[in-house]
Amino acid sequence: MREREASRTSPYVPDRSVAMGEKRATGKGSRGARQAFRLLQLGFVAAPLLAGLDKFGNRMTRWQHYLAPQVRRRVDPDRFMRTVGAVEIAAAVLVAVKPRLGGLVVAGWLGGIIGNLLLGRKDYDVALRDLGLAIGALSLSRLARP
């Protein structure tokens, strides 16, 4: 009887509907789903924030290297990457305050990055990694409360 009462009152006790995917992690649902949501949210705040800030200093890498030649010919690479950095910082903030929308924005942004890398016909390993990140961002969005 107590287990039944606990499943009605505790947001962390999984029930059959959680296993069927009917509840969101930030509402009532399993503790593991809630932890997965928080880990994804933390990662998708930290990574775009750090990468975005580094676009202004190029300490991690020389980001302009990743621009496709077709893009590099049309824009000033340094200015373009600073703009990219500002967008990434904004995306990190969005994930922090509205993870459902932020996850979709980050996934779309990563899709653009993948397109740029494929257009440049190099760095396929980075494009594949970014595909995995995009899937994680979509998962974050799905786990977030509507």
NUVEX-181521 format. One record per residue (C-alpha): residue in one letter; residue number from 1; x, y, z. Coordinates in Angstrom, 1 decimal. Last residue first. Example, Ala and Ser with C-alpha at 12.3 -4.5 7.8 and 13.67 -1.06 7.14 Angstrom:
REM NUVEX-181521
+------+-----+--------+--------+--------+
| type | seq |     px |     py |     pz |
+------+-----+--------+--------+--------+
|    s |   2 |   13.7 |   -1.1 |    7.1 |
|    a |   1 |   12.3 |   -4.5 |    7.8 |
+------+-----+--------+--------+--------+
//
This chain:
REM NUVEX-181521
+------+-----+--------+--------+--------+
| type | seq |     px |     py |     pz |
+------+-----+--------+--------+--------+
|    p | 146 |    6.7 |   21.2 |  -22.2 |
|    r | 145 |    9.0 |   19.8 |  -19.6 |
|    a | 144 |   12.4 |   18.9 |  -21.0 |
|    l | 143 |   13.2 |   15.2 |  -21.9 |
|    r | 142 |   12.5 |   15.7 |  -25.6 |
|    s | 141 |   14.7 |   18.9 |  -25.8 |
|    l | 140 |   17.6 |   17.1 |  -24.1 |
|    s | 139 |   17.2 |   14.2 |  -26.5 |
|    l | 138 |   17.4 |   16.7 |  -29.4 |
|    a | 137 |   20.6 |   18.1 |  -27.9 |
|    g | 136 |   22.0 |   14.6 |  -27.6 |
|    i | 135 |   21.2 |   13.8 |  -31.2 |
|    a | 134 |   22.9 |   17.0 |  -32.2 |
|    l | 133 |   26.0 |   16.0 |  -30.1 |
|    g | 132 |   26.2 |   12.7 |  -32.0 |
|    l | 131 |   26.0 |   14.5 |  -35.3 |
|    d | 130 |   28.7 |   16.9 |  -34.0 |
|    r | 129 |   31.0 |   13.9 |  -33.5 |
|    l | 128 |   30.4 |   12.8 |  -37.1 |
|    a | 127 |   31.1 |   16.3 |  -38.4 |
|    v | 126 |   34.3 |   16.4 |  -36.4 |
|    d | 125 |   35.4 |   13.1 |  -37.9 |
|    y | 124 |   34.5 |   14.3 |  -41.4 |
|    d | 123 |   37.0 |   17.1 |  -40.9 |
|    k | 122 |   37.4 |   17.6 |  -44.7 |
|    r | 121 |   35.1 |   18.2 |  -47.7 |
|    g | 120 |   34.6 |   21.9 |  -46.9 |
|    l | 119 |   30.9 |   21.5 |  -47.7 |
|    l | 118 |   30.8 |   18.5 |  -45.3 |
|    l | 117 |   32.2 |   20.7 |  -42.5 |
|    n | 116 |   29.8 |   23.6 |  -43.3 |
|    g | 115 |   26.8 |   21.2 |  -43.3 |
|    i | 114 |   27.9 |   19.7 |  -40.0 |
|    i | 113 |   28.1 |   23.2 |  -38.5 |
|    g | 112 |   24.6 |   24.0 |  -39.8 |
|    g | 111 |   23.3 |   20.8 |  -38.2 |
|    l | 110 |   25.0 |   21.8 |  -35.0 |
|    w | 109 |   23.0 |   25.0 |  -35.0 |
|    g | 108 |   19.8 |   23.1 |  -35.6 |
|    a | 107 |   20.6 |   20.8 |  -32.6 |
|    v | 106 |   21.5 |   23.8 |  -30.5 |
|    v | 105 |   18.2 |   25.5 |  -31.3 |
|    l | 104 |   16.2 |   22.4 |  -30.6 |
|    g | 103 |   17.9 |   21.9 |  -27.3 |
|    g | 102 |   17.4 |   25.5 |  -26.4 |
|    l | 101 |   13.6 |   25.3 |  -27.0 |
|    r | 100 |   13.2 |   22.4 |  -24.6 |
|    p |  99 |   16.0 |   23.7 |  -22.3 |
|    k |  98 |   14.4 |   27.1 |  -21.7 |
|    v |  97 |   16.5 |   28.9 |  -19.1 |
|    a |  96 |   19.9 |   27.1 |  -19.3 |
|    v |  95 |   19.5 |   26.0 |  -22.9 |
|    l |  94 |   18.7 |   29.6 |  -23.9 |
|    v |  93 |   21.8 |   30.8 |  -22.0 |
|    a |  92 |   24.0 |   28.3 |  -23.9 |
|    a |  91 |   22.3 |   29.3 |  -27.2 |
|    a |  90 |   23.2 |   33.0 |  -26.5 |
|    i |  89 |   26.8 |   32.0 |  -26.0 |
|    e |  88 |   26.8 |   30.0 |  -29.2 |
|    v |  87 |   25.3 |   33.0 |  -31.1 |
|    a |  86 |   28.0 |   35.3 |  -29.7 |
|    g |  85 |   30.7 |   32.9 |  -30.7 |
|    v |  84 |   29.4 |   32.5 |  -34.2 |
|    t |  83 |   29.5 |   36.3 |  -34.5 |
|    r |  82 |   33.1 |   36.2 |  -33.4 |
|    m |  81 |   33.7 |   33.5 |  -35.9 |
|    f |  80 |   32.3 |   35.7 |  -38.7 |
|    r |  79 |   34.5 |   38.6 |  -37.7 |
|    d |  78 |   37.6 |   36.5 |  -37.8 |
|    p |  77 |   36.7 |   34.7 |  -41.1 |
|    d |  76 |   35.9 |   38.0 |  -43.0 |
|    v |  75 |   33.2 |   36.6 |  -45.3 |
|    r |  74 |   32.7 |   35.4 |  -48.9 |
|    r |  73 |   35.9 |   33.5 |  -49.5 |
|    r |  72 |   35.9 |   31.8 |  -46.1 |
|    v |  71 |   32.4 |   30.5 |  -46.8 |
|    q |  70 |   33.3 |   28.7 |  -50.0 |
|    p |  69 |   36.6 |   27.6 |  -48.3 |
|    a |  68 |   34.5 |   25.8 |  -45.6 |
|    l |  67 |   35.2 |   27.2 |  -42.2 |
|    y |  66 |   36.9 |   24.8 |  -39.8 |
|    h |  65 |   40.3 |   26.5 |  -39.9 |
|    q |  64 |   38.6 |   29.7 |  -38.7 |
|    w |  63 |   38.3 |   28.1 |  -35.3 |
|    r |  62 |   42.0 |   28.2 |  -34.5 |
|    t |  61 |   41.9 |   25.9 |  -31.6 |
|    m |  60 |   41.4 |   25.9 |  -27.8 |
|    r |  59 |   42.9 |   29.3 |  -27.3 |
|    n |  58 |   41.3 |   31.1 |  -30.2 |
|    g |  57 |   40.5 |   34.2 |  -28.1 |
|    f |  56 |   37.1 |   35.5 |  -29.2 |
|    k |  55 |   35.8 |   32.2 |  -30.6 |
|    d |  54 |   36.9 |   30.8 |  -27.2 |
|    l |  53 |   33.9 |   32.4 |  -25.5 |
|    g |  52 |   31.5 |   30.6 |  -27.9 |
|    a |  51 |   33.3 |   27.2 |  -27.4 |
|    l |  50 |   33.1 |   27.6 |  -23.6 |
|    l |  49 |   29.4 |   28.7 |  -23.6 |
|    p |  48 |   28.5 |   26.1 |  -26.3 |
|    a |  47 |   30.0 |   23.3 |  -24.2 |
|    a |  46 |   28.9 |   24.4 |  -20.7 |
|    v |  45 |   25.2 |   24.9 |  -21.4 |
|    f |  44 |   24.7 |   21.8 |  -23.5 |
|    g |  43 |   26.7 |   19.8 |  -21.0 |
|    l |  42 |   24.7 |   21.0 |  -18.0 |
|    q |  41 |   21.4 |   20.4 |  -19.7 |
|    l |  40 |   22.5 |   16.9 |  -20.8 |
|    l |  39 |   23.5 |   16.1 |  -17.2 |
|    r |  38 |   20.3 |   17.6 |  -15.8 |
|    f |  37 |   18.1 |   15.6 |  -18.2 |
|    a |  36 |   20.0 |   12.3 |  -17.5 |
|    q |  35 |   19.5 |   12.9 |  -13.8 |
|    r |  34 |   15.7 |   13.5 |  -14.2 |
|    a |  33 |   15.5 |   10.4 |  -16.4 |
|    g |  32 |   17.3 |    8.3 |  -13.8 |
|    r |  31 |   15.0 |    9.6 |  -11.0 |
|    s |  30 |   12.0 |    8.4 |  -12.9 |
|    g |  29 |    9.1 |   10.6 |  -13.8 |
|    k |  28 |    6.8 |   13.3 |  -12.6 |
|    g |  27 |    7.9 |   16.6 |  -14.2 |
|    t |  26 |   11.4 |   17.5 |  -15.3 |
|    a |  25 |   11.9 |   14.1 |  -16.9 |
|    r |  24 |    8.7 |   14.2 |  -19.0 |
|    k |  23 |    6.0 |   11.6 |  -18.6 |
|    e |  22 |    4.5 |    9.3 |  -21.2 |
|    g |  21 |    7.6 |    7.4 |  -22.3 |
|    m |  20 |    6.1 |    3.9 |  -21.8 |
|    a |  19 |    8.4 |    3.2 |  -19.0 |
|    v |  18 |    7.3 |    6.4 |  -17.4 |
|    s |  17 |    3.7 |    5.4 |  -17.8 |
|    r |  16 |    4.4 |    2.1 |  -15.9 |
|    d |  15 |    5.6 |    3.9 |  -12.8 |
|    p |  14 |    8.9 |    5.3 |  -11.8 |
|    v |  13 |    9.2 |    6.9 |   -8.4 |
|    y |  12 |   11.0 |   10.2 |   -8.7 |
|    p |  11 |    8.1 |   12.6 |   -8.7 |
|    s |  10 |    6.9 |   11.3 |   -5.4 |
|    t |   9 |    3.2 |   11.6 |   -4.4 |
|    r |   8 |    1.4 |    9.0 |   -6.5 |
|    s |   7 |    4.2 |    6.4 |   -6.6 |
|    a |   6 |    4.7 |    6.9 |   -2.8 |
|    e |   5 |    1.0 |    6.0 |   -2.2 |
|    r |   4 |    1.2 |    2.9 |   -4.2 |
|    e |   3 |    4.5 |    1.9 |   -2.5 |
|    r |   2 |    2.8 |    2.4 |    0.8 |
|    m |   1 |    0.0 |    0.0 |    0.0 |
+------+-----+--------+--------+--------+
//
